[in-house]
């Protein structure tokens, strides 16, 4: 792992784009993903105000709207949802032309977006910061790295044969070592930035403390739960199902909850950036398709802590890594790509179908270093059914060699795709 543990964040590219007009920026994401560090690096000239401190909230509460520009001015307002009244004051100063820029940070998605809809609609640009991606862990903050191969495959036209044929089968040297180490770190510890400088013995304690903080602070922003024990049990059961079809009735039964409560708890996990639901592909291609979503846990370090699993990488973990990394990249780079999985009642399944402006790309995640013909069968069948819209398939694996398996189906090492 690098000696310099400050990582490059690709969201900088969106935040640093030249401005054609004044704007307000809303930056949200899970707690401890680095929102404050990124905002202060991108906007060093703005005053920083942390509303986690009660005295800061009290002081801002006393400022009138017509005094905001003079007293606070252009600022980074951290944990802005803690003081709802400031949204109206920022709006007043912005509309009056007294400030041209302010940045509002918060880890409570539902409260932040609710305030934006109510007060700052049409004025605020909304961005989300996710846990570190492999492409970020591999590069220091001072670098300006190229986007990963994944971005090229999503944004450029052409088939997989056309885009991958010229690439060397094996990548060597320091870049290869850094890429492999970043993927290994995600599988072992997840992408929370605070874990990077810690020794292994302290990382488990940090994750334990993070869970307590999430339950006591972030969840309290979302809802009032008099008893956290049922939610803790539900949270763990949901993590155990990462990469699996989500049956609300089965999950509710196992957690001892009603189906309505189970659905509400899933919504809380999504709004607090702990998990997301991947929808099934909407088009019936070959036979009767499954219409149930799959659930994925966003950070494998937190997943390991919740499930108490400290063993070697499983197929479930590897699939979760691939799907969540693609999810985070599409969101961060603002690519117009629809993500879904495809599964039929007869058992044919493709882990990811990515609908891009140039056609559909399929991804299968296989943790093994060696692949067999069965690993690409589903991609072949789905590609045949999609016809001209099919761009090709990728079998993302844990080995080190990039190679063509058959027409428009390639085996790609996971670190080559992500870094």
C-alpha positions in Angstrom: 0.0 0.0 0.0 1.2 3.5 -0.7 3.0 5.6 1.9 0.8 8.6 1.0 -2.6 7.5 2.2 -4.5 10.5 0.9 -6.3 9.2 -2.1 -7.4 10.9 -5.3 -11.2 11.2 -5.5 -12.7 11.1 -9.0 -15.7 13.2 -7.9 -13.2 16.1 -8.0 -13.7 16.1 -11.8 -17.3 16.9 -11.4 -16.9 19.5 -8.6 -14.0 21.3 -10.4 -15.8 21.7 -13.7 -15.7 25.4 -14.9 -18.8 27.3 -13.8 -21.0 29.2 -16.2 -23.1 30.6 -13.4 -23.3 30.9 -9.6 -24.2 27.6 -8.0 -24.9 25.9 -4.7 -23.4 22.5 -4.2 -25.0 19.7 -2.1 -22.5 16.9 -1.3 -24.0 13.9 0.5 -22.9 10.4 1.2 -22.4 8.0 4.1 -20.6 9.2 7.2 -16.8 9.1 7.1 -16.5 8.7 3.3 -14.4 11.9 3.1 -16.9 14.6 2.2 -15.3 17.2 4.4 -11.8 16.5 3.2 -12.9 16.6 -0.5 -14.9 19.8 -0.1 -12.1 21.7 1.7 -9.6 20.5 -0.9 -11.8 21.6 -3.9 -13.0 24.9 -2.3 -10.1 26.1 -0.1 -11.3 29.7 -0.2 -14.6 29.0 1.5 -15.1 29.4 5.2 -15.7 26.1 7.0 -18.6 25.7 9.5 -19.3 22.4 11.2 -22.8 22.1 12.4 -22.2 19.0 14.4 -21.2 21.4 17.1 -24.3 22.6 19.1 -22.7 26.0 19.6 -22.3 26.5 15.9 -25.9 25.7 15.3 -27.0 28.0 18.0 -24.9 30.9 16.6 -26.2 30.4 13.0 -29.8 30.3 14.3 -29.4 33.8 15.6 -28.3 35.3 12.3 -31.0 36.9 10.2 -31.4 36.1 6.5 -30.4 39.6 5.5 -27.2 39.3 7.6 -26.1 36.0 6.2 -23.9 37.2 3.4 -22.1 39.7 5.7 -21.8 37.4 8.7 -21.2 33.9 7.2 -20.7 34.6 3.5 -19.7 31.9 1.1 -19.1 28.8 3.1 -18.8 25.0 3.5 -21.7 24.1 5.8 -20.9 20.6 7.2 -23.9 18.5 8.5 -26.2 21.1 7.2 -29.3 19.1 7.9 -28.6 19.6 11.7 -29.9 23.2 11.3 -32.9 23.3 8.9 -33.3 27.1 9.1 -30.0 27.8 7.4 -31.4 26.6 4.0 -33.8 29.5 3.8 -31.0 31.9 4.8 -28.6 30.5 2.1 -31.4 30.8 -0.4 -32.1 34.4 0.5 -28.4 35.4 0.1 -28.0 33.4 -3.1 -31.2 34.8 -4.8 -30.2 38.3 -3.8 -26.8 37.9 -5.5 -25.0 38.4 -2.2 -23.2 35.0 -2.5 -22.3 33.0 -5.6 -21.2 29.8 -4.0 -21.9 27.7 -0.9 -21.4 24.0 -0.3 -23.7 22.0 1.9 -22.5 18.7 3.3 -24.5 16.0 5.0 -24.7 12.3 5.7 -28.5 12.2 5.9 -29.7 11.8 2.3 -33.4 12.0 3.1 -33.2 15.2 5.2 -30.7 16.9 2.8 -32.7 16.2 -0.3 -36.0 17.1 1.4 -34.5 20.6 2.3 -33.3 21.0 -1.3 -36.7 20.2 -2.8 -38.4 22.5 -0.4 -36.0 25.4 -0.4 -33.2 25.1 -3.0 -34.9 23.5 -5.9 -33.3 24.7 -9.2 -30.4 26.2 -7.3 -28.4 23.3 -6.0 -26.3 20.8 -7.8 -26.4 17.4 -6.0 -23.4 15.1 -5.8 -22.9 11.8 -3.9 -19.5 10.6 -2.5 -19.2 6.9 -2.0 -16.7 4.8 -0.1 -13.3 4.7 -1.8 -13.2 2.8 -5.1 -10.3 0.6 -6.2 -9.2 3.3 -8.7 -9.0 5.8 -5.9 -7.1 3.7 -3.4 -4.4 3.0 -6.1 -3.6 6.7 -6.6 -2.4 9.5 -4.4 -4.3 12.7 -4.0 -1.5 14.6 -5.8 -1.9 12.4 -9.0 -4.4 13.0 -11.8 -5.1 9.4 -12.9 -6.8 8.3 -16.0 -10.3 6.7 -15.6 -10.3 2.9 -15.3 -10.9 0.6 -18.2 -14.5 0.3 -17.0 -15.2 3.9 -18.0 -13.9 3.5 -21.5 -16.2 0.4 -22.0 -19.2 2.3 -20.8 -18.6 5.6 -22.6 -17.0 4.7 -26.0 -18.8 3.1 -28.9 -17.9 -0.3 -30.2 -17.9 -4.0 -29.3 -15.7 -5.7 -26.7 -13.6 -7.2 -29.5 -13.0 -3.7 -30.9 -12.2 -2.1 -27.6 -10.1 -4.8 -25.9 -8.2 -6.5 -28.8 -5.2 -4.0 -28.7 -4.7 -4.3 -24.9 -1.7 -6.4 -23.6 -2.9 -9.7 -22.0 -0.9 -9.0 -18.8 -0.1 -5.8 -17.0 3.3 -5.6 -15.2 5.2 -3.2 -12.9 4.2 -0.8 -10.2 0.7 0.0 -11.7 -0.2 -3.7 -11.7 1.0 -4.1 -8.1 -1.0 -1.0 -6.9 -4.1 -2.1 -8.7 -4.0 -5.6 -7.2 -3.3 -4.2 -3.7 -6.3 -1.8 -3.9 -8.7 -4.6 -4.9 -7.3 -6.8 -2.1 -7.8 -3.9 0.4 -11.5 -3.5 -0.7 -12.1 -7.3 -0.2 -10.4 -7.3 3.2 -11.4 -4.0 4.7 -13.7 -2.1 2.4 -13.4 1.5 1.2 -13.7 3.7 4.3 -10.8 6.2 4.0 -10.1 6.3 7.8 -9.1 2.6 7.7 -6.1 3.2 5.4 -3.6 4.5 7.9 -4.7 2.1 10.7 -2.9 -1.2 11.5 -5.0 -4.3 11.0 -5.5 -4.8 14.7 -7.3 -1.4 15.0 -9.4 -1.6 11.8 -12.0 -4.0 13.4 -12.4 -1.7 16.3 -13.0 1.3 14.0 -15.7 -0.7 12.1 -17.4 -1.6 15.3 -17.4 2.1 16.4 -18.7 3.1 12.9 -21.7 0.8 13.3 -22.5 2.3 16.7 -22.2 5.8 15.3 -24.4 5.0 12.3 -27.1 3.5 14.5 -27.1 6.3 17.1 -26.6 9.3 14.8 -27.4 8.7 11.1 -30.4 6.5 11.8 -31.7 9.0 14.4 -31.7 11.6 11.6 -34.0 9.3 9.5 -36.4 8.0 12.0 -37.2 7.6 15.7 -36.6 4.0 16.7 -37.3 3.3 20.4 -35.6 -0.1 20.1 -32.5 -0.6 17.9 -32.2 -4.4 18.5 -34.8 -5.4 15.7 -33.1 -3.0 13.2 -29.6 -4.5 14.1 -30.9 -8.0 13.5 -32.5 -6.9 10.2 -29.3 -5.1 9.1 -27.2 -8.2 9.7 -29.7 -10.5 7.9 -29.8 -8.1 5.0 -26.0 -8.1 4.8 -25.9 -11.9 4.7 -28.1 -11.7 1.6 -25.8 -9.4 -0.4 -25.8 -10.5 -4.0 -29.0 -12.5 -3.6 -32.6 -12.1 -4.6 -34.5 -10.1 -1.9 -37.7 -11.6 -0.7 -39.3 -9.1 1.7 -41.6 -11.7 3.1 -38.7 -14.1 3.9 -36.5 -11.4 5.3 -39.4 -10.1 7.5 -40.0 -13.7 8.7 -36.4 -14.3 9.6 -36.1 -10.9 11.3 -39.4 -11.3 13.2 -40.9 -8.2 11.6 -43.9 -7.3 9.5 -43.4 -7.0 5.7 -44.2 -3.3 5.9 -41.5 -2.8 8.5 -39.0 -4.8 6.4 -39.6 -2.6 3.4 -39.2 0.5 5.6 -35.9 -0.7 7.0 -34.6 -1.5 3.5 -35.4 2.1 2.6 -33.5 3.3 5.6 -30.4 1.3 4.5 -30.6 2.8 1.1 -31.1 6.4 2.3 -28.1 6.1 4.6 -25.9 4.6 1.8 -25.5 1.2 3.4 -27.1 -0.9 0.7 -28.9 -0.7 -2.6 -31.4 -2.7 -4.7 -30.4 -3.8 -8.2 -33.5 -4.2 -10.4 -34.1 -7.1 -12.8 -33.7 -6.4 -16.5 -37.1 -5.3 -17.8 -37.0 -7.1 -21.1 -38.0 -10.8 -21.3 -35.3 -12.2 -23.6 -35.3 -16.0 -23.4 -37.9 -17.3 -21.0 -39.9 -16.3 -17.9 -37.7 -13.8 -16.0 -37.4 -13.2 -12.3 -38.8 -9.8 -11.3 -37.5 -9.7 -7.7 -34.6 -7.2 -7.1 -31.2 -8.2 -5.6 -29.7 -6.5 -2.6 -26.0 -5.4 -2.4 -24.1 -4.2 0.6 -22.0 -1.1 -0.5 -18.9 -1.6 1.7 -17.3 -5.0 2.2 -15.5 -3.9 5.4 -18.8 -3.1 7.1 -20.2 -6.3 5.5 -17.5 -8.3 7.2 -18.1 -6.7 10.5 -21.9 -7.2 10.4 -21.7 -10.8 9.2 -18.7 -11.7 11.4 -17.0 -13.3 8.4 -13.2 -12.9 8.4 -12.3 -15.7 5.9 -11.0 -15.7 2.4 -12.9 -14.2 -0.5 -16.1 -16.0 -1.4 -18.1 -15.9 -4.7 -20.7 -13.8 -2.9 -18.1 -11.3 -1.8 -16.4 -11.1 -5.2 -19.8 -10.5 -7.0 -20.6 -7.8 -4.4 -17.3 -6.1 -5.1 -17.7 -6.1 -8.8 -21.3 -4.9 -8.8 -20.8 -2.2 -6.2 -17.6 -0.9 -7.9 -19.5 -0.6 -11.2 -22.4 1.1 -9.3 -20.1 3.6 -7.6 -18.3 4.4 -10.8 -21.5 5.0 -12.8 -22.8 7.3 -10.1 -19.5 9.2 -9.6 -18.7 9.7 -13.3 -22.4 10.6 -14.0 -22.6 8.1 -16.9 -26.0 7.6 -18.5 -26.0 3.9 -17.9 -28.8 1.7 -16.5 -27.8 -1.2 -14.3 -29.8 -4.4 -13.9 -29.3 -8.1 -13.6 -30.9 -10.9 -15.7 -32.2 -14.1 -14.3 -34.8 -16.6 -15.6 -36.8 -19.1 -13.7 -34.9 -21.8 -15.5 -31.7 -20.6 -13.9 -30.0 -18.5 -16.7 -28.3 -15.5 -15.0 -26.1 -12.6 -15.9 -24.8 -10.6 -12.9 -25.0 -7.2 -14.6 -26.5 -5.9 -17.8 -25.4 -2.3 -18.5 -27.5 -0.4 -21.0 -25.4 2.3 -22.5 -26.0 4.8 -25.3 -24.2 2.4 -27.6 -25.9 -0.8 -26.6 -25.9 -3.5 -23.9 -22.8 -4.8 -22.1 -23.0 -8.0 -19.9 -20.8 -8.8 -16.9 -20.3 -12.0 -15.0 -18.3 -12.0 -11.8 -16.2 -15.2 -11.1 -13.7 -15.2 -8.3 -11.7 -18.2 -9.7 -8.5 -17.5 -11.5 -9.3 -20.2 -14.1 -12.4 -20.1 -16.2 -14.4 -22.8 -17.9 -16.9 -22.8 -20.8 -19.8 -22.8 -18.4 -18.7 -19.3 -17.1 -19.6 -17.7 -20.4 -22.7 -19.6 -21.4 -25.2 -17.1 -20.0 -23.4 -14.2 -21.7 -23.6 -16.0 -25.0 -27.3 -16.8 -24.7 -28.3 -13.3 -23.6 -26.1 -11.8 -26.3 -27.8 -13.9 -29.0 -31.2 -12.8 -27.7 -30.3 -9.1 -27.7 -29.0 -9.2 -31.3 -27.7 -6.0 -32.7 -27.9 -4.1 -29.4 -25.4 -6.5 -27.8 -21.9 -5.0 -27.4 -20.4 -8.1 -25.8 -19.7 -9.7 -22.4 -17.0 -9.7 -19.8 -16.2 -12.4 -17.3 -14.5 -10.5 -14.5 -12.2 -12.9 -12.6 -9.6 -13.1 -9.9 -6.7 -14.1 -12.2 -4.1 -11.9 -14.0 -4.7 -12.5 -17.7 -7.0 -10.6 -20.1 -8.0 -12.8 -23.0 -10.7 -13.4 -25.6 -12.9 -16.4 -24.8 -15.1 -16.2 -27.9 -16.6 -13.6 -30.2 -17.2 -10.5 -28.1 -16.8 -12.3 -24.8 -13.6 -11.6 -22.8 -12.1 -12.7 -19.6 -10.9 -9.5 -17.7 -9.0 -9.5 -14.4 -10.9 -7.5 -11.8 -8.0 -5.1 -11.2 -7.7 -4.4 -15.0 -11.4 -3.4 -15.1 -11.4 -1.2 -12.0 -8.0 0.5 -11.9 
